[in-house]
Amino acid sequence: MIARRVRVTGRVQGVFFRAWTRDEARRLGVNGWVRNCADGSVEAHVEGDEAQVQALIERLQQGPRQARVDRLDVTEVPPEQAASFEVRH
């Protein structure tokens, strides 16, 4: 199991980015969470098998149709042993 912290910047709030991320993560079998940040970015903690985590990161580079992703920063972090994927507020 691996874990990554991902920060997505661009037009990523107000375009259903968090709900889309949750749905994509669940579809891929990835656990963790996603939340909006005060600076207008979206932050996600994703963990699971390397291939699944990488697949989600690749999808986050595109985002949902309404979003515009300008930058994606990925950091290796320790797993939190999340049991599911949730949207945090």
PDB file of N, CA, C and O in Angstrom:
ATOM      1  N   MET A   1       0.842  -1.183   0.000  1.00  0.00           N
ATOM      2  CA  MET A   1       0.000   0.000   0.000  1.00  0.00           C
ATOM      3  C   MET A   1       0.885   1.244   0.000  1.00  0.00           C
ATOM      4  O   MET A   1       1.892   1.316   0.705  1.00  0.00           O
ATOM      5  N   ILE A   2       0.475   2.231  -0.822  1.00  0.00           N
ATOM      6  CA  ILE A   2       1.173   3.513  -0.842  1.00  0.00           C
ATOM      7  C   ILE A   2       0.163   4.614  -0.560  1.00  0.00           C
ATOM      8  O   ILE A   2      -1.046   4.405  -0.658  1.00  0.00           O
ATOM      9  N   ALA A   3       0.676   5.791  -0.208  1.00  0.00           N
ATOM     10  CA  ALA A   3      -0.196   6.946   0.019  1.00  0.00           C
ATOM     11  C   ALA A   3       0.458   8.177  -0.578  1.00  0.00           C
ATOM     12  O   ALA A   3       1.680   8.327  -0.557  1.00  0.00           O
ATOM     13  N   ARG A   4      -0.382   9.058  -1.113  1.00  0.00           N
ATOM     14  CA  ARG A   4       0.077  10.304  -1.694  1.00  0.00           C
ATOM     15  C   ARG A   4      -0.847  11.444  -1.266  1.00  0.00           C
ATOM     16  O   ARG A   4      -2.062  11.273  -1.163  1.00  0.00           O
ATOM     17  N   ARG A   5      -0.254  12.596  -1.022  1.00  0.00           N
ATOM     18  CA  ARG A   5      -1.025  13.820  -0.785  1.00  0.00           C
ATOM     19  C   ARG A   5      -0.980  14.598  -2.095  1.00  0.00           C
ATOM     20  O   ARG A   5       0.094  14.825  -2.652  1.00  0.00           O
ATOM     21  N   VAL A   6      -2.126  14.997  -2.575  1.00  0.00           N
ATOM     22  CA  VAL A   6      -2.227  15.669  -3.865  1.00  0.00           C
ATOM     23  C   VAL A   6      -2.887  17.027  -3.663  1.00  0.00           C
ATOM     24  O   VAL A   6      -3.943  17.120  -3.037  1.00  0.00           O
ATOM     25  N   ARG A   7      -2.273  18.071  -4.185  1.00  0.00           N
ATOM     26  CA  ARG A   7      -2.874  19.411  -4.185  1.00  0.00           C
ATOM     27  C   ARG A   7      -3.116  19.804  -5.634  1.00  0.00           C
ATOM     28  O   ARG A   7      -2.208  19.784  -6.465  1.00  0.00           O
ATOM     29  N   VAL A   8      -4.364  20.162  -5.914  1.00  0.00           N
ATOM     30  CA  VAL A   8      -4.783  20.507  -7.264  1.00  0.00           C
ATOM     31  C   VAL A   8      -5.149  21.989  -7.278  1.00  0.00           C
ATOM     32  O   VAL A   8      -5.962  22.439  -6.470  1.00  0.00           O
ATOM     33  N   THR A   9      -4.549  22.744  -8.196  1.00  0.00           N
ATOM     34  CA  THR A   9      -4.861  24.164  -8.315  1.00  0.00           C
ATOM     35  C   THR A   9      -5.407  24.449  -9.714  1.00  0.00           C
ATOM     36  O   THR A   9      -5.138  23.717 -10.666  1.00  0.00           O
ATOM     37  N   GLY A  10      -6.167  25.514  -9.808  1.00  0.00           N
ATOM     38  CA  GLY A  10      -6.830  25.912 -11.044  1.00  0.00           C
ATOM     39  C   GLY A  10      -8.266  26.259 -10.718  1.00  0.00           C
ATOM     40  O   GLY A  10      -8.552  26.733  -9.618  1.00  0.00           O
ATOM     41  N   ARG A  11      -9.176  26.033 -11.653  1.00  0.00           N
ATOM     42  CA  ARG A  11     -10.602  26.204 -11.361  1.00  0.00           C
ATOM     43  C   ARG A  11     -11.118  24.852 -10.874  1.00  0.00           C
ATOM     44  O   ARG A  11     -11.624  24.042 -11.651  1.00  0.00           O
ATOM     45  N   VAL A  12     -10.975  24.632  -9.557  1.00  0.00           N
ATOM     46  CA  VAL A  12     -11.273  23.312  -8.997  1.00  0.00           C
ATOM     47  C   VAL A  12     -12.283  23.370  -7.844  1.00  0.00           C
ATOM     48  O   VAL A  12     -12.637  22.335  -7.281  1.00  0.00           O
ATOM     49  N   GLN A  13     -12.740  24.558  -7.498  1.00  0.00           N
ATOM     50  CA  GLN A  13     -13.811  24.671  -6.500  1.00  0.00           C
ATOM     51  C   GLN A  13     -15.059  25.197  -7.194  1.00  0.00           C
ATOM     52  O   GLN A  13     -14.983  26.024  -8.103  1.00  0.00           O
ATOM     53  N   GLY A  14     -16.216  24.699  -6.746  1.00  0.00           N
ATOM     54  CA  GLY A  14     -17.478  25.104  -7.348  1.00  0.00           C
ATOM     55  C   GLY A  14     -17.774  24.390  -8.654  1.00  0.00           C
ATOM     56  O   GLY A  14     -18.669  24.799  -9.395  1.00  0.00           O
ATOM     57  N   VAL A  15     -17.031  23.322  -8.948  1.00  0.00           N
ATOM     58  CA  VAL A  15     -17.236  22.555 -10.189  1.00  0.00           C
ATOM     59  C   VAL A  15     -17.411  21.063  -9.887  1.00  0.00           C
ATOM     60  O   VAL A  15     -17.181  20.217 -10.751  1.00  0.00           O
ATOM     61  N   PHE A  16     -17.820  20.752  -8.652  1.00  0.00           N
ATOM     62  CA  PHE A  16     -18.068  19.369  -8.211  1.00  0.00           C
ATOM     63  C   PHE A  16     -16.808  18.512  -8.217  1.00  0.00           C
ATOM     64  O   PHE A  16     -16.884  17.295  -8.386  1.00  0.00           O
ATOM     65  N   PHE A  17     -15.644  19.147  -8.032  1.00  0.00           N
ATOM     66  CA  PHE A  17     -14.374  18.410  -8.062  1.00  0.00           C
ATOM     67  C   PHE A  17     -14.303  17.384  -6.940  1.00  0.00           C
ATOM     68  O   PHE A  17     -13.850  16.261  -7.161  1.00  0.00           O
ATOM     69  N   ARG A  18     -14.745  17.753  -5.735  1.00  0.00           N
ATOM     70  CA  ARG A  18     -14.650  16.806  -4.607  1.00  0.00           C
ATOM     71  C   ARG A  18     -15.540  15.597  -4.819  1.00  0.00           C
ATOM     72  O   ARG A  18     -15.102  14.466  -4.608  1.00  0.00           O
ATOM     73  N   ALA A  19     -16.789  15.814  -5.233  1.00  0.00           N
ATOM     74  CA  ALA A  19     -17.705  14.689  -5.452  1.00  0.00           C
ATOM     75  C   ALA A  19     -17.202  13.801  -6.588  1.00  0.00           C
ATOM     76  O   ALA A  19     -17.288  12.576  -6.506  1.00  0.00           O
ATOM     77  N   TRP A  20     -16.683  14.413  -7.637  1.00  0.00           N
ATOM     78  CA  TRP A  20     -16.127  13.661  -8.757  1.00  0.00           C
ATOM     79  C   TRP A  20     -14.931  12.829  -8.293  1.00  0.00           C
ATOM     80  O   TRP A  20     -14.802  11.663  -8.665  1.00  0.00           O
ATOM     81  N   THR A  21     -14.055  13.430  -7.480  1.00  0.00           N
ATOM     82  CA  THR A  21     -12.885  12.718  -6.966  1.00  0.00           C
ATOM     83  C   THR A  21     -13.316  11.525  -6.119  1.00  0.00           C
ATOM     84  O   THR A  21     -12.770  10.431  -6.259  1.00  0.00           O
ATOM     85  N   ARG A  22     -14.299  11.736  -5.239  1.00  0.00           N
ATOM     86  CA  ARG A  22     -14.815  10.631  -4.415  1.00  0.00           C
ATOM     87  C   ARG A  22     -15.326   9.495  -5.292  1.00  0.00           C
ATOM     88  O   ARG A  22     -15.023   8.328  -5.042  1.00  0.00           O
ATOM     89  N   ASP A  23     -16.097   9.832  -6.313  1.00  0.00           N
ATOM     90  CA  ASP A  23     -16.658   8.800  -7.189  1.00  0.00           C
ATOM     91  C   ASP A  23     -15.561   8.053  -7.946  1.00  0.00           C
ATOM     92  O   ASP A  23     -15.616   6.829  -8.071  1.00  0.00           O
ATOM     93  N   GLU A  24     -14.569   8.782  -8.449  1.00  0.00           N
ATOM     94  CA  GLU A  24     -13.462   8.142  -9.168  1.00  0.00           C
ATOM     95  C   GLU A  24     -12.646   7.251  -8.229  1.00  0.00           C
ATOM     96  O   GLU A  24     -12.260   6.143  -8.602  1.00  0.00           O
ATOM     97  N   ALA A  25     -12.385   7.732  -7.019  1.00  0.00           N
ATOM     98  CA  ALA A  25     -11.626   6.943  -6.047  1.00  0.00           C
ATOM     99  C   ALA A  25     -12.361   5.652  -5.704  1.00  0.00           C
ATOM    100  O   ALA A  25     -11.759   4.580  -5.659  1.00  0.00           O
ATOM    101  N   ARG A  26     -13.638   5.759  -5.468  1.00  0.00           N
ATOM    102  CA  ARG A  26     -14.414   4.558  -5.133  1.00  0.00           C
ATOM    103  C   ARG A  26     -14.437   3.587  -6.308  1.00  0.00           C
ATOM    104  O   ARG A  26     -14.361   2.373  -6.114  1.00  0.00           O
ATOM    105  N   ARG A  27     -14.541   4.112  -7.512  1.00  0.00           N
ATOM    106  CA  ARG A  27     -14.547   3.270  -8.710  1.00  0.00           C
ATOM    107  C   ARG A  27     -13.224   2.494  -8.840  1.00  0.00           C
ATOM    108  O   ARG A  27     -13.201   1.346  -9.285  1.00  0.00           O
ATOM    109  N   LEU A  28     -12.127   3.153  -8.440  1.00  0.00           N
ATOM    110  CA  LEU A  28     -10.800   2.536  -8.547  1.00  0.00           C
ATOM    111  C   LEU A  28     -10.411   1.714  -7.319  1.00  0.00           C
ATOM    112  O   LEU A  28      -9.408   1.001  -7.351  1.00  0.00           O
ATOM    113  N   GLY A  29     -11.192   1.803  -6.234  1.00  0.00           N
ATOM    114  CA  GLY A  29     -10.855   1.078  -5.012  1.00  0.00           C
ATOM    115  C   GLY A  29      -9.787   1.764  -4.187  1.00  0.00           C
ATOM    116  O   GLY A  29      -9.037   1.107  -3.466  1.00  0.00           O
ATOM    117  N   VAL A  30      -9.712   3.109  -4.291  1.00  0.00           N
ATOM    118  CA  VAL A  30      -8.737   3.898  -3.544  1.00  0.00           C
ATOM    119  C   VAL A  30      -9.427   4.494  -2.313  1.00  0.00           C
ATOM    120  O   VAL A  30     -10.571   4.943  -2.396  1.00  0.00           O
ATOM    121  N   ASN A  31      -8.740   4.497  -1.189  1.00  0.00           N
ATOM    122  CA  ASN A  31      -9.277   5.076   0.047  1.00  0.00           C
ATOM    123  C   ASN A  31      -8.612   6.413   0.331  1.00  0.00           C
ATOM    124  O   ASN A  31      -7.573   6.735  -0.245  1.00  0.00           O
ATOM    125  N   GLY A  32      -9.228   7.201   1.238  1.00  0.00           N
ATOM    126  CA  GLY A  32      -8.666   8.485   1.633  1.00  0.00           C
ATOM    127  C   GLY A  32      -9.727   9.545   1.775  1.00  0.00           C
ATOM    128  O   GLY A  32     -10.844   9.267   2.211  1.00  0.00           O
ATOM    129  N   TRP A  33      -9.373  10.783   1.400  1.00  0.00           N
ATOM    130  CA  TRP A  33     -10.296  11.901   1.538  1.00  0.00           C
ATOM    131  C   TRP A  33      -9.917  13.018   0.580  1.00  0.00           C
ATOM    132  O   TRP A  33      -8.818  13.043   0.026  1.00  0.00           O
ATOM    133  N   VAL A  34     -10.860  13.949   0.397  1.00  0.00           N
ATOM    134  CA  VAL A  34     -10.633  15.137  -0.425  1.00  0.00           C
ATOM    135  C   VAL A  34     -11.332  16.310   0.254  1.00  0.00           C
ATOM    136  O   VAL A  34     -12.395  16.145   0.852  1.00  0.00           O
ATOM    137  N   ARG A  35     -10.722  17.509   0.157  1.00  0.00           N
ATOM    138  CA  ARG A  35     -11.323  18.700   0.771  1.00  0.00           C
ATOM    139  C   ARG A  35     -10.898  19.948   0.007  1.00  0.00           C
ATOM    140  O   ARG A  35      -9.862  19.975  -0.659  1.00  0.00           O
ATOM    141  N   ASN A  36     -11.738  20.989   0.125  1.00  0.00           N
ATOM    142  CA  ASN A  36     -11.386  22.302  -0.395  1.00  0.00           C
ATOM    143  C   ASN A  36     -10.440  22.980   0.580  1.00  0.00           C
ATOM    144  O   ASN A  36     -10.529  22.766   1.789  1.00  0.00           O
ATOM    145  N   CYS A  37      -9.532  23.799   0.055  1.00  0.00           N
ATOM    146  CA  CYS A  37      -8.613  24.582   0.880  1.00  0.00           C
ATOM    147  C   CYS A  37      -8.966  26.060   0.757  1.00  0.00           C
ATOM    148  O   CYS A  37      -9.563  26.488  -0.231  1.00  0.00           O
ATOM    149  N   ALA A  38      -8.595  26.823   1.762  1.00  0.00           N
ATOM    150  CA  ALA A  38      -8.922  28.247   1.807  1.00  0.00           C
ATOM    151  C   ALA A  38      -8.316  29.026   0.647  1.00  0.00           C
ATOM    152  O   ALA A  38      -8.844  30.069   0.262  1.00  0.00           O
ATOM    153  N   ASP A  39      -7.216  28.535   0.086  1.00  0.00           N
ATOM    154  CA  ASP A  39      -6.554  29.251  -1.015  1.00  0.00           C
ATOM    155  C   ASP A  39      -7.173  28.965  -2.380  1.00  0.00           C
ATOM    156  O   ASP A  39      -6.659  29.426  -3.399  1.00  0.00           O
ATOM    157  N   GLY A  40      -8.279  28.205  -2.413  1.00  0.00           N
ATOM    158  CA  GLY A  40      -8.958  27.901  -3.672  1.00  0.00           C
ATOM    159  C   GLY A  40      -8.533  26.596  -4.313  1.00  0.00           C
ATOM    160  O   GLY A  40      -9.084  26.204  -5.342  1.00  0.00           O
ATOM    161  N   SER A  41      -7.562  25.916  -3.720  1.00  0.00           N
ATOM    162  CA  SER A  41      -7.123  24.626  -4.250  1.00  0.00           C
ATOM    163  C   SER A  41      -7.954  23.505  -3.628  1.00  0.00           C
ATOM    164  O   SER A  41      -8.779  23.738  -2.744  1.00  0.00           O
ATOM    165  N   VAL A  42      -7.721  22.302  -4.103  1.00  0.00           N
ATOM    166  CA  VAL A  42      -8.327  21.096  -3.539  1.00  0.00           C
ATOM    167  C   VAL A  42      -7.177  20.190  -3.109  1.00  0.00           C
ATOM    168  O   VAL A  42      -6.198  20.025  -3.838  1.00  0.00           O
ATOM    169  N   GLU A  43      -7.304  19.604  -1.918  1.00  0.00           N
ATOM    170  CA  GLU A  43      -6.290  18.698  -1.393  1.00  0.00           C
ATOM    171  C   GLU A  43      -6.912  17.322  -1.209  1.00  0.00           C
ATOM    172  O   GLU A  43      -8.054  17.195  -0.768  1.00  0.00           O
ATOM    173  N   ALA A  44      -6.147  16.299  -1.553  1.00  0.00           N
ATOM    174  CA  ALA A  44      -6.632  14.925  -1.395  1.00  0.00           C
ATOM    175  C   ALA A  44      -5.538  14.056  -0.800  1.00  0.00           C
ATOM    176  O   ALA A  44      -4.354  14.228  -1.090  1.00  0.00           O
ATOM    177  N   HIS A  45      -5.957  13.124   0.032  1.00  0.00           N
ATOM    178  CA  HIS A  45      -5.084  12.060   0.539  1.00  0.00           C
ATOM    179  C   HIS A  45      -5.604  10.789  -0.101  1.00  0.00           C
ATOM    180  O   HIS A  45      -6.763  10.420   0.088  1.00  0.00           O
ATOM    181  N   VAL A  46      -4.735  10.108  -0.869  1.00  0.00           N
ATOM    182  CA  VAL A  46      -5.153   8.893  -1.566  1.00  0.00           C
ATOM    183  C   VAL A  46      -4.210   7.757  -1.200  1.00  0.00           C
ATOM    184  O   VAL A  46      -2.991   7.930  -1.169  1.00  0.00           O
ATOM    185  N   GLU A  47      -4.792   6.591  -0.925  1.00  0.00           N
ATOM    186  CA  GLU A  47      -3.976   5.438  -0.566  1.00  0.00           C
ATOM    187  C   GLU A  47      -4.594   4.160  -1.094  1.00  0.00           C
ATOM    188  O   GLU A  47      -5.812   4.026  -1.210  1.00  0.00           O
ATOM    189  N   GLY A  48      -3.713   3.228  -1.409  1.00  0.00           N
ATOM    190  CA  GLY A  48      -4.130   1.946  -1.948  1.00  0.00           C
ATOM    191  C   GLY A  48      -2.985   1.314  -2.690  1.00  0.00           C
ATOM    192  O   GLY A  48      -1.825   1.654  -2.456  1.00  0.00           O
ATOM    193  N   ASP A  49      -3.295   0.394  -3.586  1.00  0.00           N
ATOM    194  CA  ASP A  49      -2.272  -0.231  -4.420  1.00  0.00           C
ATOM    195  C   ASP A  49      -1.665   0.828  -5.336  1.00  0.00           C
ATOM    196  O   ASP A  49      -2.345   1.767  -5.750  1.00  0.00           O
ATOM    197  N   GLU A  50      -0.396   0.668  -5.644  1.00  0.00           N
ATOM    198  CA  GLU A  50       0.310   1.674  -6.442  1.00  0.00           C
ATOM    199  C   GLU A  50      -0.387   1.959  -7.772  1.00  0.00           C
ATOM    200  O   GLU A  50      -0.525   3.119  -8.159  1.00  0.00           O
ATOM    201  N   ALA A  51      -0.825   0.924  -8.468  1.00  0.00           N
ATOM    202  CA  ALA A  51      -1.463   1.124  -9.772  1.00  0.00           C
ATOM    203  C   ALA A  51      -2.768   1.906  -9.634  1.00  0.00           C
ATOM    204  O   ALA A  51      -3.067   2.767 -10.461  1.00  0.00           O
ATOM    205  N   GLN A  52      -3.542   1.608  -8.595  1.00  0.00           N
ATOM    206  CA  GLN A  52      -4.814   2.297  -8.392  1.00  0.00           C
ATOM    207  C   GLN A  52      -4.588   3.762  -8.023  1.00  0.00           C
ATOM    208  O   GLN A  52      -5.268   4.649  -8.541  1.00  0.00           O
ATOM    209  N   VAL A  53      -3.638   4.012  -7.135  1.00  0.00           N
ATOM    210  CA  VAL A  53      -3.325   5.382  -6.726  1.00  0.00           C
ATOM    211  C   VAL A  53      -2.832   6.176  -7.925  1.00  0.00           C
ATOM    212  O   VAL A  53      -3.245   7.319  -8.121  1.00  0.00           O
ATOM    213  N   GLN A  54      -1.956   5.589  -8.729  1.00  0.00           N
ATOM    214  CA  GLN A  54      -1.441   6.279  -9.909  1.00  0.00           C
ATOM    215  C   GLN A  54      -2.561   6.581 -10.899  1.00  0.00           C
ATOM    216  O   GLN A  54      -2.582   7.650 -11.509  1.00  0.00           O
ATOM    217  N   ALA A  55      -3.488   5.645 -11.061  1.00  0.00           N
ATOM    218  CA  ALA A  55      -4.620   5.864 -11.971  1.00  0.00           C
ATOM    219  C   ALA A  55      -5.461   7.048 -11.504  1.00  0.00           C
ATOM    220  O   ALA A  55      -5.891   7.860 -12.324  1.00  0.00           O
ATOM    221  N   LEU A  56      -5.701   7.156 -10.200  1.00  0.00           N
ATOM    222  CA  LEU A  56      -6.484   8.284  -9.693  1.00  0.00           C
ATOM    223  C   LEU A  56      -5.722   9.589  -9.895  1.00  0.00           C
ATOM    224  O   LEU A  56      -6.315  10.592 -10.293  1.00  0.00           O
ATOM    225  N   ILE A  57      -4.421   9.593  -9.627  1.00  0.00           N
ATOM    226  CA  ILE A  57      -3.627  10.811  -9.823  1.00  0.00           C
ATOM    227  C   ILE A  57      -3.702  11.260 -11.286  1.00  0.00           C
ATOM    228  O   ILE A  57      -3.818  12.454 -11.560  1.00  0.00           O
ATOM    229  N   GLU A  58      -3.638  10.323 -12.213  1.00  0.00           N
ATOM    230  CA  GLU A  58      -3.748  10.671 -13.630  1.00  0.00           C
ATOM    231  C   GLU A  58      -5.107  11.279 -13.936  1.00  0.00           C
ATOM    232  O   GLU A  58      -5.195  12.219 -14.726  1.00  0.00           O
ATOM    233  N   ARG A  59      -6.158  10.768 -13.333  1.00  0.00           N
ATOM    234  CA  ARG A  59      -7.491  11.330 -13.545  1.00  0.00           C
ATOM    235  C   ARG A  59      -7.605  12.718 -12.923  1.00  0.00           C
ATOM    236  O   ARG A  59      -8.271  13.598 -13.470  1.00  0.00           O
ATOM    237  N   LEU A  60      -6.949  12.911 -11.771  1.00  0.00           N
ATOM    238  CA  LEU A  60      -6.976  14.229 -11.125  1.00  0.00           C
ATOM    239  C   LEU A  60      -6.293  15.292 -11.989  1.00  0.00           C
ATOM    240  O   LEU A  60      -6.639  16.470 -11.897  1.00  0.00           O
ATOM    241  N   GLN A  61      -5.344  14.902 -12.815  1.00  0.00           N
ATOM    242  CA  GLN A  61      -4.688  15.855 -13.711  1.00  0.00           C
ATOM    243  C   GLN A  61      -5.667  16.443 -14.713  1.00  0.00           C
ATOM    244  O   GLN A  61      -5.468  17.555 -15.203  1.00  0.00           O
ATOM    245  N   GLN A  62      -6.715  15.706 -15.018  1.00  0.00           N
ATOM    246  CA  GLN A  62      -7.748  16.189 -15.949  1.00  0.00           C
ATOM    247  C   GLN A  62      -8.922  16.815 -15.201  1.00  0.00           C
ATOM    248  O   GLN A  62      -9.403  17.885 -15.573  1.00  0.00           O
ATOM    249  N   GLY A  63      -9.381  16.142 -14.144  1.00  0.00           N
ATOM    250  CA  GLY A  63     -10.523  16.619 -13.380  1.00  0.00           C
ATOM    251  C   GLY A  63     -11.825  16.436 -14.131  1.00  0.00           C
ATOM    252  O   GLY A  63     -11.837  15.949 -15.262  1.00  0.00           O
ATOM    253  N   PRO A  64     -12.928  16.829 -13.497  1.00  0.00           N
ATOM    254  CA  PRO A  64     -14.223  16.748 -14.175  1.00  0.00           C
ATOM    255  C   PRO A  64     -14.283  17.773 -15.316  1.00  0.00           C
ATOM    256  O   PRO A  64     -13.455  18.681 -15.394  1.00  0.00           O
ATOM    257  N   ARG A  65     -15.256  17.613 -16.179  1.00  0.00           N
ATOM    258  CA  ARG A  65     -15.369  18.441 -17.377  1.00  0.00           C
ATOM    259  C   ARG A  65     -15.386  19.939 -17.080  1.00  0.00           C
ATOM    260  O   ARG A  65     -14.810  20.723 -17.834  1.00  0.00           O
ATOM    261  N   GLN A  66     -16.042  20.348 -15.987  1.00  0.00           N
ATOM    262  CA  GLN A  66     -16.188  21.768 -15.677  1.00  0.00           C
ATOM    263  C   GLN A  66     -14.918  22.388 -15.088  1.00  0.00           C
ATOM    264  O   GLN A  66     -14.797  23.612 -15.034  1.00  0.00           O
ATOM    265  N   ALA A  67     -13.986  21.567 -14.655  1.00  0.00           N
ATOM    266  CA  ALA A  67     -12.776  22.050 -13.978  1.00  0.00           C
ATOM    267  C   ALA A  67     -11.687  22.420 -14.986  1.00  0.00           C
ATOM    268  O   ALA A  67     -11.714  22.011 -16.147  1.00  0.00           O
ATOM    269  N   ARG A  68     -10.737  23.204 -14.500  1.00  0.00           N
ATOM    270  CA  ARG A  68      -9.505  23.485 -15.240  1.00  0.00           C
ATOM    271  C   ARG A  68      -8.346  23.268 -14.278  1.00  0.00           C
ATOM    272  O   ARG A  68      -8.167  24.045 -13.340  1.00  0.00           O
ATOM    273  N   VAL A  69      -7.571  22.240 -14.495  1.00  0.00           N
ATOM    274  CA  VAL A  69      -6.444  21.932 -13.619  1.00  0.00           C
ATOM    275  C   VAL A  69      -5.208  22.619 -14.173  1.00  0.00           C
ATOM    276  O   VAL A  69      -4.766  22.328 -15.284  1.00  0.00           O
ATOM    277  N   ASP A  70      -4.649  23.540 -13.379  1.00  0.00           N
ATOM    278  CA  ASP A  70      -3.432  24.242 -13.775  1.00  0.00           C
ATOM    279  C   ASP A  70      -2.186  23.556 -13.249  1.00  0.00           C
ATOM    280  O   ASP A  70      -1.143  23.562 -13.903  1.00  0.00           O
ATOM    281  N   ARG A  71      -2.293  22.966 -12.069  1.00  0.00           N
ATOM    282  CA  ARG A  71      -1.113  22.367 -11.438  1.00  0.00           C
ATOM    283  C   ARG A  71      -1.536  21.232 -10.512  1.00  0.00           C
ATOM    284  O   ARG A  71      -2.594  21.281  -9.886  1.00  0.00           O
ATOM    285  N   LEU A  72      -0.689  20.214 -10.440  1.00  0.00           N
ATOM    286  CA  LEU A  72      -0.915  19.073  -9.562  1.00  0.00           C
ATOM    287  C   LEU A  72       0.396  18.808  -8.837  1.00  0.00           C
ATOM    288  O   LEU A  72       1.405  18.497  -9.468  1.00  0.00           O
ATOM    289  N   ASP A  73       0.384  18.930  -7.508  1.00  0.00           N
ATOM    290  CA  ASP A  73       1.562  18.631  -6.696  1.00  0.00           C
ATOM    291  C   ASP A  73       1.302  17.349  -5.930  1.00  0.00           C
ATOM    292  O   ASP A  73       0.286  17.229  -5.244  1.00  0.00           O
ATOM    293  N   VAL A  74       2.209  16.390  -6.040  1.00  0.00           N
ATOM    294  CA  VAL A  74       2.047  15.082  -5.410  1.00  0.00           C
ATOM    295  C   VAL A  74       3.210  14.846  -4.451  1.00  0.00           C
ATOM    296  O   VAL A  74       4.374  14.996  -4.823  1.00  0.00           O
ATOM    297  N   THR A  75       2.883  14.476  -3.215  1.00  0.00           N
ATOM    298  CA  THR A  75       3.876  14.219  -2.182  1.00  0.00           C
ATOM    299  C   THR A  75       3.650  12.834  -1.596  1.00  0.00           C
ATOM    300  O   THR A  75       2.510  12.447  -1.341  1.00  0.00           O
ATOM    301  N   GLU A  76       4.721  12.089  -1.381  1.00  0.00           N
ATOM    302  CA  GLU A  76       4.625  10.791  -0.723  1.00  0.00           C
ATOM    303  C   GLU A  76       4.397  11.018   0.769  1.00  0.00           C
ATOM    304  O   GLU A  76       5.119  11.791   1.399  1.00  0.00           O
ATOM    305  N   VAL A  77       3.400  10.348   1.331  1.00  0.00           N
ATOM    306  CA  VAL A  77       3.066  10.468   2.756  1.00  0.00           C
ATOM    307  C   VAL A  77       2.785   9.079   3.316  1.00  0.00           C
ATOM    308  O   VAL A  77       2.561   8.139   2.553  1.00  0.00           O
ATOM    309  N   PRO A  78       2.795   8.936   4.653  1.00  0.00           N
ATOM    310  CA  PRO A  78       2.454   7.634   5.234  1.00  0.00           C
ATOM    311  C   PRO A  78       0.956   7.349   5.099  1.00  0.00           C
ATOM    312  O   PRO A  78       0.147   8.274   5.175  1.00  0.00           O
ATOM    313  N   PRO A  79       0.582   6.097   4.902  1.00  0.00           N
ATOM    314  CA  PRO A  79      -0.842   5.741   4.858  1.00  0.00           C
ATOM    315  C   PRO A  79      -1.533   6.061   6.189  1.00  0.00           C
ATOM    316  O   PRO A  79      -0.933   5.954   7.259  1.00  0.00           O
ATOM    317  N   GLU A  80      -2.798   6.452   6.098  1.00  0.00           N
ATOM    318  CA  GLU A  80      -3.619   6.724   7.282  1.00  0.00           C
ATOM    319  C   GLU A  80      -4.532   5.544   7.602  1.00  0.00           C
ATOM    320  O   GLU A  80      -5.310   5.598   8.555  1.00  0.00           O
ATOM    321  N   GLN A  81      -4.437   4.477   6.808  1.00  0.00           N
ATOM    322  CA  GLN A  81      -5.288   3.298   6.978  1.00  0.00           C
ATOM    323  C   GLN A  81      -6.769   3.641   6.849  1.00  0.00           C
ATOM    324  O   GLN A  81      -7.601   3.114   7.587  1.00  0.00           O
ATOM    325  N   ALA A  82      -7.090   4.521   5.916  1.00  0.00           N
ATOM    326  CA  ALA A  82      -8.494   4.898   5.677  1.00  0.00           C
ATOM    327  C   ALA A  82      -9.276   3.680   5.211  1.00  0.00           C
ATOM    328  O   ALA A  82      -8.762   2.850   4.462  1.00  0.00           O
ATOM    329  N   ALA A  83     -10.521   3.579   5.659  1.00  0.00           N
ATOM    330  CA  ALA A  83     -11.360   2.426   5.326  1.00  0.00           C
ATOM    331  C   ALA A  83     -12.249   2.688   4.109  1.00  0.00           C
ATOM    332  O   ALA A  83     -12.845   1.755   3.570  1.00  0.00           O
ATOM    333  N   SER A  84     -12.345   3.960   3.667  1.00  0.00           N
ATOM    334  CA  SER A  84     -13.174   4.331   2.533  1.00  0.00           C
ATOM    335  C   SER A  84     -12.646   5.641   1.976  1.00  0.00           C
ATOM    336  O   SER A  84     -11.572   6.095   2.369  1.00  0.00           O
ATOM    337  N   PHE A  85     -13.394   6.255   1.062  1.00  0.00           N
ATOM    338  CA  PHE A  85     -13.013   7.561   0.537  1.00  0.00           C
ATOM    339  C   PHE A  85     -14.136   8.531   0.843  1.00  0.00           C
ATOM    340  O   PHE A  85     -15.296   8.268   0.525  1.00  0.00           O
ATOM    341  N   GLU A  86     -13.793   9.652   1.460  1.00  0.00           N
ATOM    342  CA  GLU A  86     -14.828  10.604   1.890  1.00  0.00           C
ATOM    343  C   GLU A  86     -14.492  12.026   1.461  1.00  0.00           C
ATOM    344  O   GLU A  86     -13.332  12.376   1.240  1.00  0.00           O
ATOM    345  N   VAL A  87     -15.535  12.826   1.352  1.00  0.00           N
ATOM    346  CA  VAL A  87     -15.397  14.262   1.130  1.00  0.00           C
ATOM    347  C   VAL A  87     -15.382  14.918   2.503  1.00  0.00           C
ATOM    348  O   VAL A  87     -16.293  14.717   3.306  1.00  0.00           O
ATOM    349  N   ARG A  88     -14.362  15.688   2.762  1.00  0.00           N
ATOM    350  CA  ARG A  88     -14.271  16.428   4.041  1.00  0.00           C
ATOM    351  C   ARG A  88     -14.687  17.873   3.804  1.00  0.00           C
ATOM    352  O   ARG A  88     -14.441  18.447   2.743  1.00  0.00           O
ATOM    353  N   HIS A  89     -15.328  18.445   4.828  1.00  0.00           N
ATOM    354  CA  HIS A  89     -15.773  19.845   4.730  1.00  0.00           C
ATOM    355  C   HIS A  89     -15.029  20.720   5.712  1.00  0.00           C
ATOM    356  O   HIS A  89     -15.271  21.925   5.771  1.00  0.00           O
TER     357      HIS A  89
END
